[in-house]
Amino acid sequence: MRLEVIGSGTCALRRGHLTACYLVEVAGKKLVFDLGNGALDRLFLAGHDYRELDHLHFSHAHPDHISDLLMFLEASHYTPGFHRTRPLHLTGPAHVFAYLDCLLDFYGQGFDLAGVRTIRHVLAPGEGYRQPHWRISAEKMNHFLPTLGYRLAADGKVFCYTGDTANCPEVVKLCQGADLAVMDCSALAAHGRMPGHLTAADCGHIGREAGAKCIVLSHTYPGFSPRQAVAEARAAGYQGELIPAKDGLAVTF
């Protein structure tokens, strides 16, 4: 598998850390996890054409994670000379699809997706689905909106993405034995806790308990210090590989 960080930040934008978007390449496919505002532009600049993306996974419906979904759907339907023949797979909690349906109802006949064959994977915690070369499963995360963390298993490798979450038993379960886990690392423990999010110390505790081999510390707010975050995670007892995320980071595992 190969991870490419398209957006490692939050709604509080800063250079090198824009809104959430992660692309994982597996078995010749490109799987996207979250699609914050501007993510389509950044995917394009990184060489990933939206016309070749068939699998979008959403953790929750906060704007820094989902804002470009409507842009993606509109482009998929209205690009001259392009007709999507492969099905588009959308995965998320029910709340994500309630958000999408509200938008589609608002636009009415001005936004017709009849020509796009869309398969909705509406997941509850503990559920998942299979594709020919991988399996996706989900766990409930501890955030303000209904939120799922994802576990992708393929070819003996495991990738995990927490989305936004505070510490909870489910995030340890999600990341159990992961080869690579992208974790919400919104705050430094030294700066105090942010409700609904993890600190660098939390990431260290979770990684140690879960036995994750590598953690990518992402979804960082302004004031985040990569060096201090690594020190806090180490102090929490984590001994695996730690990578502070930035936009454009690529990791093969």
C-alpha positions as CSV (number, residue, x, y, z in Angstrom):
1,M,0.0,0.0,0.0
2,R,1.0,3.6,-0.5
3,L,-0.4,6.6,1.5
4,E,-0.3,10.1,0.1
5,V,-1.3,12.9,2.4
6,I,-3.3,15.4,0.3
7,G,-4.4,17.5,3.3
8,S,-3.1,17.2,6.9
9,G,-4.8,20.2,8.5
10,T,-8.2,21.4,9.7
11,C,-10.6,24.3,9.1
12,A,-7.8,26.6,10.5
13,L,-5.8,26.7,7.3
14,R,-2.1,27.2,7.2
15,R,0.6,26.6,4.5
16,G,1.4,22.9,4.2
17,H,-1.6,21.8,6.3
18,L,-4.8,22.2,4.4
19,T,-8.1,20.4,5.0
20,A,-8.4,16.7,5.5
21,C,-7.8,14.3,2.5
22,Y,-5.8,11.1,2.3
23,L,-5.3,8.9,-0.7
24,V,-4.3,5.2,-0.4
25,E,-3.2,3.2,-3.4
26,V,-3.9,-0.5,-3.2
27,A,-4.3,-3.2,-5.8
28,G,-4.2,-0.7,-8.6
29,K,-7.0,1.4,-7.1
30,K,-6.9,4.8,-5.4
31,L,-9.0,5.1,-2.3
32,V,-9.8,8.5,-0.8
33,F,-10.5,9.1,2.8
34,D,-12.2,12.5,3.4
35,L,-12.5,15.3,1.0
36,G,-12.2,18.7,2.7
37,N,-12.6,22.0,0.9
38,G,-10.0,22.5,-1.9
39,A,-9.1,18.8,-1.9
40,L,-10.1,18.3,-5.5
41,D,-7.6,21.0,-6.6
42,R,-4.8,19.4,-4.5
43,L,-5.6,15.9,-5.8
44,F,-5.4,17.3,-9.4
45,L,-2.1,19.0,-8.7
46,A,-0.7,15.8,-7.2
47,G,-1.5,14.0,-10.4
48,H,-4.8,12.3,-9.4
49,D,-7.7,12.9,-11.8
50,Y,-11.1,12.8,-10.2
51,R,-12.3,10.8,-13.2
52,E,-10.2,7.8,-12.0
53,L,-11.4,7.9,-8.4
54,D,-14.1,5.4,-7.6
55,H,-14.0,4.9,-3.8
56,L,-14.6,7.8,-1.4
57,H,-14.8,7.2,2.3
58,F,-16.0,9.9,4.7
59,S,-15.4,9.9,8.5
60,H,-18.1,12.5,9.3
61,A,-19.8,15.6,7.9
62,H,-17.8,18.4,9.3
63,P,-16.9,20.8,6.4
64,D,-13.1,20.3,6.6
65,H,-13.7,16.6,5.9
66,I,-16.6,16.7,3.3
67,S,-16.9,20.1,1.6
68,D,-15.6,19.0,-1.8
69,L,-18.0,16.0,-2.1
70,L,-20.6,18.1,-4.0
71,M,-17.9,19.5,-6.3
72,F,-16.7,15.9,-7.0
73,L,-20.2,14.7,-7.8
74,E,-20.9,17.7,-10.0
75,A,-17.7,17.3,-11.9
76,S,-18.4,13.6,-12.4
77,H,-21.7,14.4,-14.0
78,Y,-21.1,17.6,-15.9
79,T,-17.6,17.3,-17.4
80,P,-18.0,17.6,-21.2
81,G,-16.9,14.5,-23.0
82,F,-16.7,12.4,-19.8
83,H,-19.3,9.8,-18.8
84,R,-18.6,7.8,-15.7
85,T,-19.2,4.1,-16.6
86,R,-17.7,2.6,-13.5
87,P,-19.8,2.8,-10.3
88,L,-18.9,5.4,-7.7
89,H,-18.6,3.9,-4.2
90,L,-19.5,6.3,-1.3
91,T,-18.8,5.1,2.2
92,G,-19.7,6.7,5.5
93,P,-22.0,6.8,8.5
94,A,-25.7,7.5,7.9
95,H,-25.2,11.1,9.0
96,V,-22.9,11.7,6.0
97,F,-25.7,10.6,3.6
98,A,-28.3,12.7,5.5
99,Y,-26.0,15.7,4.8
100,L,-25.7,14.7,1.1
101,D,-29.4,14.2,0.7
102,C,-30.1,17.6,2.2
103,L,-27.8,19.2,-0.4
104,L,-29.4,17.2,-3.3
105,D,-32.9,18.2,-2.1
106,F,-31.8,21.9,-2.0
107,Y,-30.6,21.9,-5.6
108,G,-33.4,19.7,-6.9
109,Q,-33.5,19.3,-10.7
110,G,-30.5,21.6,-11.0
111,F,-28.3,18.8,-9.7
112,D,-29.2,15.5,-11.4
113,L,-27.1,12.5,-10.6
114,A,-29.2,10.1,-12.6
115,G,-26.3,9.4,-14.9
116,V,-23.9,8.5,-12.2
117,R,-24.3,4.9,-10.8
118,T,-23.6,5.5,-7.1
119,I,-23.3,2.7,-4.6
120,R,-23.8,3.8,-1.0
121,H,-22.0,1.9,1.8
122,V,-23.8,3.2,4.8
123,L,-21.9,1.7,7.7
124,A,-22.7,1.3,11.4
125,P,-19.9,0.7,13.9
126,G,-18.5,-2.8,13.5
127,E,-19.7,-3.1,9.9
128,G,-17.7,-3.3,6.7
129,Y,-17.7,-4.5,3.2
130,R,-15.4,-6.4,0.8
131,Q,-14.0,-5.6,-2.6
132,P,-12.0,-8.1,-4.7
133,H,-8.6,-7.1,-3.2
134,W,-9.3,-5.5,0.1
135,R,-11.7,-5.1,3.0
136,I,-13.0,-2.0,4.8
137,S,-14.3,-2.1,8.3
138,A,-15.4,0.8,10.6
139,E,-15.5,1.7,14.3
140,K,-17.4,4.4,16.1
141,M,-15.1,7.3,17.1
142,N,-15.7,9.8,19.9
143,H,-16.5,13.1,18.2
144,F,-19.2,15.7,18.1
145,L,-21.0,14.3,15.0
146,P,-21.5,10.6,14.3
147,T,-18.0,9.6,13.1
148,L,-16.4,6.5,11.8
149,G,-12.7,5.4,11.8
150,Y,-11.7,3.1,9.0
151,R,-9.6,0.0,8.8
152,L,-8.4,-1.1,5.4
153,A,-6.9,-4.6,5.1
154,A,-5.2,-5.9,1.9
155,D,-2.3,-8.2,1.0
156,G,-1.5,-8.8,4.7
157,K,-1.2,-5.1,5.4
158,V,-3.5,-2.9,7.5
159,F,-4.1,0.9,7.2
160,C,-6.2,2.8,9.7
161,Y,-7.6,6.3,9.6
162,T,-9.2,7.6,12.8
163,G,-10.9,10.7,11.4
164,D,-11.6,13.1,14.3
165,T,-11.9,11.5,17.7
166,A,-11.2,11.8,21.4
167,N,-9.5,8.9,23.2
168,C,-11.8,5.9,23.5
169,P,-11.6,2.1,23.5
170,E,-12.8,1.9,19.9
171,V,-9.8,3.8,18.5
172,V,-7.5,1.3,20.2
173,K,-9.5,-1.6,18.6
174,L,-9.4,0.2,15.2
175,C,-5.6,0.5,15.2
176,Q,-4.8,-3.0,16.6
177,G,-1.7,-4.3,14.9
178,A,-1.9,-1.6,12.1
179,D,1.1,-1.3,9.8
180,L,0.3,2.4,9.4
181,A,-2.3,4.5,11.3
182,V,-3.2,8.1,10.4
183,M,-4.3,9.6,13.7
184,D,-6.0,12.8,14.7
185,C,-3.3,14.7,16.5
186,S,-5.0,18.1,16.9
187,A,-3.2,19.3,20.0
188,L,-0.1,19.0,22.2
189,A,-0.7,17.7,25.7
190,A,1.4,20.6,26.9
191,H,-1.2,23.1,25.5
192,G,-4.2,21.3,26.9
193,R,-6.9,19.0,25.6
194,M,-9.2,19.9,22.7
195,P,-12.7,18.3,23.1
196,G,-13.4,15.7,20.5
197,H,-9.8,15.3,19.5
198,L,-6.5,13.5,20.4
199,T,-3.3,15.0,21.8
200,A,0.1,13.7,20.8
201,A,0.3,11.9,24.2
202,D,-3.1,10.2,23.4
203,C,-1.6,9.0,20.1
204,G,1.3,7.6,21.9
205,H,-0.9,5.7,24.4
206,I,-3.1,4.4,21.6
207,G,-0.2,3.3,19.4
208,R,1.4,1.5,22.3
209,E,-1.8,-0.3,23.4
210,A,-2.8,-1.2,19.9
211,G,0.7,-2.3,18.8
212,A,0.6,-0.1,15.7
213,K,3.9,-0.2,13.8
214,C,3.8,3.3,12.4
215,I,1.7,6.4,13.3
216,V,1.2,9.4,11.1
217,L,0.3,12.4,13.3
218,S,-2.1,14.5,11.3
219,H,-5.1,16.8,11.5
220,T,-3.0,19.4,13.2
221,Y,-3.9,22.9,14.3
222,P,-1.8,26.1,14.3
223,G,0.7,26.0,17.1
224,F,1.5,22.4,16.6
225,S,5.2,21.5,17.0
226,P,6.2,18.2,15.2
227,R,9.3,17.8,17.4
228,Q,7.3,18.3,20.6
229,A,4.5,16.0,19.4
230,V,7.0,13.2,18.8
231,A,8.5,13.8,22.3
232,E,5.1,13.6,23.9
233,A,4.2,10.4,22.0
234,R,7.5,8.8,23.0
235,A,6.9,9.8,26.7
236,A,3.6,8.0,26.5
237,G,5.5,4.8,25.8
238,Y,5.2,4.4,22.0
239,Q,8.3,2.9,20.4
240,G,7.2,2.5,16.8
241,E,7.8,4.8,13.9
242,L,6.3,8.3,14.2
243,I,5.8,10.6,11.2
244,P,4.4,14.2,11.7
245,A,2.2,14.7,8.6
246,K,2.4,17.5,6.1
247,D,0.7,17.9,2.8
248,G,2.4,16.0,0.1
249,L,3.9,13.3,2.4
250,A,4.0,9.9,0.8
251,V,4.6,6.6,2.7
252,T,4.9,3.1,1.2
253,F,4.3,0.3,3.6
